[in-house]
Every structure is written in structure tokens, then in C-alpha cells.
């Protein structure tokens, strides 16, 4: 079969002509036509458009046809591949805020134990990142754009800026895996931003949670025992078990095995997203039993008006109202415990860490440390209970 040439195409009458290798041109007016590629796959005949002539030259059309033949050789349908490429281009041309929303909604949402986390992510993204990064297609975002986002707040709002940088890095990494972003991650601290922005930890020291000195905690606990409020009982259990606010307020009676003296926290209530078992002291058990006598709701520390658990800020509000002379936070009692336990000098370091549901950061350590040190943790928690009750009459 004689193949077409450029001059011949310009003079062809209306009709459809074959160039070979499945390439056709349909002439609909002198010097103008449409390219197409015909092929068979899975015993089905298909035809796909390759563009208009003369916008797409004969040489370009042959190159497209050759590429499609190569796809067929790999058992790939050229039309399906074209559709996938079009979807990919659409994603790459979306705005940053669209990609960020996909990441937060599909990847991150189920990881958060605190409902405020999602709002914090969305607030920082919409306030600082989207107004700048939405000015161009997502795929065109570069290092200068990321610096433009971070630089204005890097000194004045260092912690916010540092967290935003980490969030941008995660969003763009997610997009890279999806092939929605093809270059190096411009939000990478080590590869890019380290060489431009000051070290955030040298700008401003991390502000730790205010905590109560352990020499004062037993007097505080003594006063706490005089108050008959759900938030006071919740705070007592939190101090006794060295847990976090969300873990206490979301606790359910079904999680406690009082005969075995253990509290099993489900993975979805844990910061580390891993089930955690806590040995219970007799004081902790007495609080659970008392709460069971007070009501029949699902949550241990319930809001009688709603039937749901007490609010995330209930214990902090309680402290500020009843103990205004103490400048402390609820989370700070974890620091109080940690300081007390380390100063005793008689407990295993890992047993103390596991008592606070901390995970081992090193993969090698995790590989060799296959125990949760429950016997040692029982000793620590019972000693902690004795210390807390030492000032009670």
C-alpha cells in the first residue's frame, strides 16, 4: 500500500484514506481533515481521534499511531490510556486547595483522635497557603511559592509556620504518589527549605504545657477528692492513669475489666492509633464503680443533658474555676508523673514511657522490644496511687 505524503493530502477529495499502521485521515474539505487510529483489542474494533489536519501534521500523526501500536503490544488499550492521561491532567491542573481537600478528607481524616485536628489543618491551609498557591495549577507550584507562603510567618508565628510546612510536605508527597505532581517536593525541609529559612527551633523555644510540680500533686489530689463533679472524677482518673483528655472523656464502661484491673483503650481513641492496656489501681477502680452507680449511660463521664461524654474542655474549665491559683493544664499532669517517676530512680525507663502510651521511635528497638512491660507498669501505677493518696486523712 502506497503511503500518503503532505502534498497529496492537500489535494485529496472528500473521503477517508489509509496511511498504514492503522492511521487514517478523513478529508471533509479541501486541505482539511481529521486523523484517526483504528485497531482491534480483545476482539473488538475501536477507533480514536488523533487531532485535526493541518494542526496535526502527517509526521506527528504517524508518531501518535506508532505510540499507540506500542501500547497495543503491551496489551494496553490506547483509548483507555488516553482517558487516564486526561484524568491525570485534570488533577494536575486543579488548584492546591482542591488537592489539599482530597488529602484531608480521604487520607488524614480517619487518623485524628481529636476533632479539632481537621479544623486546625483546614484553617492554616485556607488562611496562609491557598491564597498564594491557588494562583497557578497545582503541578506548577515551585519552591518560590512555598517560601512565599511560609516566610511572612516564619519568625512571627514560628510554630504555626513549622506545622504548615509539614502539612504542605505531606499534601505534595500524597500528590506525587498519585502522579499529580512530578517534580521534587518543594516543601521538603531537608532538601529545600533548610537552605533558605532559619532553623525554627533556634528562633523560638517550644512552649511546653504548664504542669504541677510533683511535690504539690498529692495536696492537689487531696482537694480534688472533696469535689463531687463529673469533671473532677474524670480529672482524678486522668491523673491516676496518666492518660490524655480525649482518652478519658471518651472512655466507656465496656473498656474496663475491673476483675483483671485493666483498662483497654481502643486504637481509634489513641494518639498513636494503637490499642493500649492500662493497669488500674484500686483508687481508679473505685472511681469507675462510683460512676456506674451514678448513671447508666454508655460513657463513664457523661453529660446528663445530652447523654454524650463531657466536653473536651470540661476538665480545663474546672481547673481554672476551682483552682485559679494553679497555672496548670490538664495535659501537664503527664509531665508531673514523668518527672516523679524518673526521679524515683527505681523504674525501667521504657516502663515509664509505656505507662504514658509512648511508642518506641526506633525501628530496631521495636524489633527487639516485644513486651509491654505490664508487670513493671503495675508496680509504677500502684506506687503512683500511693503517692497521690499520701496526704489523704
C-alpha positions as CSV (number, residue, x, y, z in Angstrom):
1,X,0.0,0.0,0.0
2,X,1.3,3.4,-1.0
3,X,1.6,5.8,1.9
4,X,0.4,9.4,1.9
5,X,2.5,12.4,1.5
6,X,1.9,16.0,2.7
7,X,1.3,17.5,-0.8
8,X,-1.0,14.7,-1.7
9,X,-3.2,15.3,1.4
10,X,-3.7,18.9,0.4
11,X,-5.2,17.8,-2.9
12,X,-7.3,14.8,-1.7
13,X,-11.1,15.0,-2.4
14,X,-13.6,14.4,0.4
15,X,-13.3,10.9,1.8
16,X,-11.3,8.6,4.1
17,X,-7.8,7.5,3.3
18,X,-5.4,4.9,4.9
19,X,-1.7,5.7,5.5
20,X,-0.8,2.4,7.0
21,X,-0.3,1.1,10.6
22,X,-3.9,1.8,11.4
23,X,-3.6,5.6,10.6
24,X,-6.4,7.2,8.6
25,X,-7.3,10.7,7.6
26,X,-10.9,11.8,6.8
27,X,-11.0,14.8,4.4
28,X,-14.1,16.9,4.9
29,X,-13.0,20.0,2.8
30,X,-10.0,20.7,0.6
31,X,-6.8,20.7,2.7
32,X,-8.6,20.0,5.9
33,X,-9.4,16.7,7.7
34,X,-9.3,14.6,10.9
35,X,-6.7,11.9,11.8
36,X,-7.8,8.7,13.4
37,X,-6.3,5.4,14.5
38,X,-8.1,2.1,14.0
39,X,-7.2,-1.0,15.9
40,X,-8.5,-4.2,17.4
41,X,-8.1,-5.3,21.0
42,X,-9.9,-8.1,22.9
43,X,-11.6,-9.0,19.6
44,X,-13.2,-5.5,19.5
45,X,-12.6,-2.9,16.8
46,X,-12.1,0.6,18.0
47,X,-11.2,4.0,16.5
48,X,-9.7,7.0,18.3
49,X,-9.2,10.6,17.1
50,X,-5.6,11.9,16.8
51,X,-6.4,15.6,16.0
52,X,-7.2,17.8,13.0
53,X,-5.2,18.3,9.9
54,X,-3.3,20.5,9.3
55,X,-3.0,21.4,13.0
56,X,-1.5,17.9,13.4
57,X,0.9,17.2,10.6
58,X,1.4,13.9,8.8
59,X,4.6,13.3,10.7
60,X,3.0,13.9,14.1
61,X,0.0,11.7,13.2
62,X,2.4,8.9,12.3
63,X,4.2,9.3,15.6
64,X,0.9,9.1,17.5
65,X,0.0,6.0,15.6
66,X,3.4,4.4,16.3
67,X,3.0,5.2,20.0
68,X,-0.5,3.5,20.0
69,X,0.9,0.4,18.3
70,X,3.5,0.2,21.0
71,X,0.7,0.4,23.7
72,X,-1.2,-2.4,21.9
73,X,2.0,-4.5,22.0
74,X,1.8,-4.2,25.8
75,X,-1.9,-5.2,25.8
76,X,-2.9,-1.6,26.7
77,X,-5.9,0.0,25.1
78,X,-4.9,3.4,23.6
79,X,-8.3,4.9,24.2
80,X,-8.3,3.8,27.9
81,X,-4.8,5.1,28.3
82,X,-5.8,8.5,26.7
83,X,-8.7,8.8,29.1
84,X,-6.4,8.0,32.1
85,X,-4.0,10.6,30.9
86,X,-6.8,13.2,30.6
87,X,-8.0,12.5,34.2
88,X,-4.4,12.8,35.3
89,X,-4.0,16.2,33.5
90,X,-7.3,17.4,35.1
91,X,-5.9,16.6,38.6
92,X,-2.6,18.2,37.8
93,X,-4.4,21.4,36.7
94,X,-6.5,21.6,39.8
95,X,-5.9,24.2,42.5
96,X,-3.8,23.5,45.5
97,X,-6.9,23.9,47.8
98,X,-8.7,21.1,45.8
99,X,-5.8,18.7,46.3
100,X,-5.5,19.6,50.0
101,X,-9.1,18.9,50.5
102,X,-8.8,15.5,48.9
103,X,-5.8,14.7,51.2
104,X,-7.6,15.9,54.4
105,X,-10.9,14.1,53.5
106,X,-9.5,10.8,52.3
107,X,-6.1,10.3,53.8
108,X,-6.0,12.1,57.1
109,X,-9.5,12.3,58.5
110,X,-9.6,8.8,60.0
111,X,-6.2,9.3,61.7
112,X,-7.2,12.1,64.0
113,X,-8.4,11.3,67.5
114,X,-9.1,15.0,68.3
115,X,-11.9,16.5,66.3
116,X,-10.1,19.9,66.4
117,X,-7.3,18.5,64.3
118,X,-9.1,18.6,61.0
119,X,-10.2,22.2,61.6
120,X,-6.7,23.2,62.5
121,X,-5.4,21.8,59.2
122,X,-8.1,23.4,57.2
123,X,-7.7,26.8,58.9
124,X,-3.9,27.0,58.4
125,X,-4.3,25.9,54.8
126,X,-7.1,28.3,53.9
127,X,-5.5,31.2,55.8
128,X,-1.9,31.0,54.7
129,X,-1.4,28.6,51.8
130,X,-4.4,28.6,49.4
131,X,-4.4,32.4,48.7
132,X,-0.9,32.1,47.3
133,X,-0.7,28.5,45.9
134,X,-4.1,28.7,44.2
135,X,-2.8,31.3,41.8
136,X,-1.5,28.6,39.4
137,X,-2.2,25.0,38.5
138,X,-1.1,22.6,41.3
139,X,1.5,20.9,39.0
140,X,3.3,24.3,38.5
141,X,3.8,25.1,42.2
142,X,7.5,25.5,43.0
143,X,10.0,26.2,45.8
144,X,9.5,30.0,45.5
145,X,5.7,29.6,46.0
146,X,6.3,27.6,49.2
147,X,8.7,30.2,50.5
148,X,6.3,33.0,49.7
149,X,3.7,31.2,51.9
150,X,6.0,30.5,54.9
151,X,8.4,33.5,55.0
152,X,5.9,36.1,56.3
153,X,5.0,34.0,59.4
154,X,8.3,32.1,59.9
155,X,9.5,34.5,62.6
156,X,6.3,35.9,64.0
157,X,4.3,32.6,64.1
158,X,7.1,30.1,64.1
159,X,5.2,27.1,65.5
160,X,2.2,27.7,63.1
161,X,4.7,28.1,60.2
162,X,6.5,24.9,61.1
163,X,3.3,22.9,61.2
164,X,2.1,24.4,58.0
165,X,5.4,23.4,56.3
166,X,4.9,19.8,57.5
167,X,1.4,19.8,56.2
168,X,2.4,21.2,52.8
169,X,5.0,18.5,52.6
170,X,2.5,15.7,53.3
171,X,0.0,17.0,50.8
172,X,2.5,17.3,48.0
173,X,4.0,13.9,48.8
174,X,0.5,12.5,48.6
175,X,0.1,14.1,45.2
176,X,3.5,12.8,44.0
177,X,2.4,9.2,44.8
178,X,-0.8,9.9,42.8
179,X,1.4,11.3,39.9
180,X,-0.4,14.7,40.3
181,X,2.9,16.4,40.9
182,X,6.0,15.4,39.0
183,X,8.9,17.4,40.5
184,X,10.8,17.2,43.8
185,X,8.7,18.2,46.8
186,X,9.3,21.9,47.2
187,X,8.0,21.8,50.8
188,X,10.8,19.4,51.8
189,X,12.7,20.9,54.8
190,X,15.9,18.9,54.3
191,X,16.2,19.3,50.6
192,X,15.0,22.8,50.0
193,X,13.7,25.0,52.8
194,X,16.6,24.3,55.2
195,X,18.9,26.3,52.9
196,X,16.5,29.3,52.9
197,X,14.6,29.6,56.2
198,X,16.1,29.8,59.7
199,X,16.0,26.8,61.9
200,X,12.6,27.1,63.7
201,X,13.9,25.6,66.9
202,X,16.6,28.3,67.2
203,X,14.1,31.1,66.6
204,X,11.7,30.2,69.4
205,X,11.7,27.6,72.1
206,X,8.8,25.2,72.1
207,X,6.3,26.2,74.8
208,X,5.5,23.2,77.0
209,X,2.3,22.5,78.8
210,X,2.1,24.2,82.2
211,X,2.3,21.5,84.9
212,X,2.1,21.0,88.6
213,X,5.3,20.1,90.5
214,X,5.1,16.6,91.8
215,X,5.8,17.8,95.3
216,X,2.4,19.5,95.1
217,X,0.3,17.0,93.3
218,X,-0.8,14.9,96.3
219,X,-2.1,18.0,98.0
220,X,-3.9,18.9,94.8
221,X,-5.4,15.4,94.5
222,X,-6.5,15.6,98.2
223,X,-8.5,18.8,97.4
224,X,-9.9,17.2,94.2
225,X,-11.3,14.3,96.2
226,X,-13.6,16.7,98.1
227,X,-15.4,17.8,94.9
228,X,-18.4,15.8,93.7
229,X,-18.5,16.7,90.0
230,X,-18.1,14.5,86.9
231,X,-15.2,16.7,85.6
232,X,-13.5,16.3,89.0
233,X,-13.8,12.5,88.9
234,X,-12.6,12.5,85.2
235,X,-9.6,14.5,86.2
236,X,-8.8,12.1,89.1
237,X,-8.9,9.1,86.7
238,X,-6.7,11.0,84.2
239,X,-4.1,11.7,86.9
240,X,-4.2,8.2,88.2
241,X,-3.8,6.5,84.8
242,X,-1.6,9.2,83.2
243,X,-3.9,9.4,80.2
244,X,-4.8,12.1,77.8
245,X,-8.0,14.2,77.8
246,X,-9.6,12.5,74.8
247,X,-8.9,9.1,76.2
248,X,-10.7,9.8,79.5
249,X,-13.7,11.7,78.2
250,X,-14.3,9.0,75.5
251,X,-13.9,6.1,77.9
252,X,-16.8,3.6,78.1
253,X,-17.7,1.2,80.8
254,X,-17.2,-1.7,78.4
255,X,-13.4,-0.9,78.2
256,X,-12.8,-1.6,81.9
257,X,-12.2,-5.1,83.2
258,X,-12.4,-4.5,87.0
259,X,-11.8,-8.1,87.9
260,X,-8.5,-8.1,86.0
261,X,-7.9,-4.5,86.9
262,X,-7.1,-3.3,83.4
263,X,-8.5,-0.6,81.1
264,X,-8.2,-1.4,77.4
265,X,-8.2,1.7,75.2
266,X,-9.2,1.0,71.6
267,X,-6.8,2.1,68.9
268,X,-9.1,4.7,67.4
269,X,-9.1,6.7,70.7
270,X,-5.3,6.7,70.9
271,X,-2.9,9.3,69.6
272,X,-0.6,6.5,68.3
273,X,-3.5,4.6,66.7
274,X,-2.6,1.5,68.6
275,X,-4.6,-0.3,71.3
276,X,-3.2,0.4,74.8
277,X,-3.8,-1.5,78.1
278,X,-3.5,0.3,81.4
279,X,-3.2,-1.4,84.8
280,X,-5.7,0.1,87.2
281,X,-5.1,1.0,90.8
282,X,-7.8,0.4,93.5
283,X,-8.5,4.2,93.5
284,X,-9.1,4.2,89.8
285,X,-11.4,1.2,90.1
286,X,-13.4,2.9,92.9
287,X,-14.0,5.9,90.6
288,X,-15.3,3.6,87.8
289,X,-17.6,1.8,90.3
290,X,-18.9,5.1,91.6
291,X,-19.7,6.4,88.1
292,X,-21.6,3.2,87.4
293,X,-23.8,3.9,90.4
294,X,-24.4,7.5,89.4
295,X,-25.8,6.7,85.9
296,X,-26.4,4.0,83.2
297,X,-25.1,5.9,80.2
298,X,-22.5,4.4,77.8
299,X,-19.7,6.9,78.6
300,X,-18.2,6.8,82.1
301,X,-18.1,10.6,82.3
302,X,-21.3,11.6,80.7
303,X,-23.1,14.9,80.2
304,X,-26.6,14.2,81.7
305,X,-28.2,16.7,79.4
306,X,-27.0,15.1,76.2
307,X,-26.2,11.6,77.2
308,X,-22.9,12.0,75.5
309,X,-19.4,12.3,77.1
310,X,-18.3,15.5,78.8
311,X,-16.7,18.1,76.6
312,X,-13.0,18.3,75.6
313,X,-12.6,21.4,77.7
314,X,-14.6,20.3,80.7
315,X,-11.6,19.4,82.9
316,X,-9.6,22.5,82.0
317,X,-12.5,24.8,82.7
318,X,-13.0,23.0,86.0
319,X,-9.3,23.6,87.0
320,X,-9.5,27.3,86.1
321,X,-12.6,27.8,88.1
322,X,-11.8,25.7,91.2
323,X,-8.0,26.2,91.3
324,X,-7.3,29.6,89.8
325,X,-4.1,29.9,91.8
326,X,-2.6,27.0,89.9
327,X,-1.4,27.9,86.4
328,X,-1.6,24.4,85.1
329,X,-3.1,22.4,82.2
330,X,-4.7,19.0,82.1
331,X,-2.1,17.6,79.8
332,X,0.6,18.9,82.2
333,X,-0.2,16.1,84.7
334,X,1.6,13.7,82.3
335,X,4.7,15.8,82.9
336,X,4.1,15.7,86.6
337,X,4.0,11.9,86.6
338,X,7.0,11.6,84.3
339,X,9.2,13.8,86.5
340,X,8.1,12.0,89.6
341,X,8.7,8.5,88.1
342,X,12.2,9.4,86.7
343,X,13.3,10.9,90.0
344,X,12.4,7.8,91.9
345,X,15.4,6.1,90.2
346,X,13.9,2.6,90.5
347,X,11.7,2.1,87.5
348,X,12.7,0.9,84.0
349,X,12.8,3.8,81.6
350,X,10.7,2.0,79.0
351,X,8.2,1.0,81.6
352,X,7.7,4.7,82.4
353,X,7.3,5.5,78.7
354,X,4.9,2.7,78.1
355,X,2.9,3.9,81.2
356,X,2.2,7.1,79.1
357,X,1.4,5.1,76.0
358,X,4.5,6.4,74.3
359,X,5.8,4.3,71.4
360,X,9.4,3.4,70.7
361,X,10.8,5.8,68.0
362,X,13.5,3.5,66.7
363,X,12.5,0.6,64.4
364,X,15.4,-1.5,65.7
365,X,14.3,-1.1,69.3
366,X,10.7,-2.0,68.3
367,X,12.0,-5.2,66.6
368,X,13.7,-6.4,69.8
369,X,11.3,-4.9,72.4
370,X,8.3,-7.3,72.1
371,X,6.9,-6.8,75.6
372,X,4.6,-4.1,77.0
373,X,6.3,-4.4,80.5
374,X,2.9,-4.8,82.1
375,X,4.2,-6.2,85.5
376,X,6.6,-3.3,85.8
377,X,3.9,-0.9,84.9
378,X,1.5,-2.3,87.5
379,X,4.2,-1.5,90.1
380,X,4.6,2.0,88.9
381,X,0.9,2.8,88.8
382,X,0.3,1.4,92.3
383,X,3.2,3.4,93.6
384,X,1.9,6.5,91.9
385,X,-1.5,5.9,93.5
386,X,0.1,5.6,97.0
387,X,2.0,8.9,96.3
388,X,-1.2,10.7,95.3
389,X,-3.1,9.5,98.3
390,X,-0.2,10.1,100.8
391,X,-1.8,13.3,102.1
392,X,-5.3,12.0,102.4
393,X,-6.6,11.8,106.0
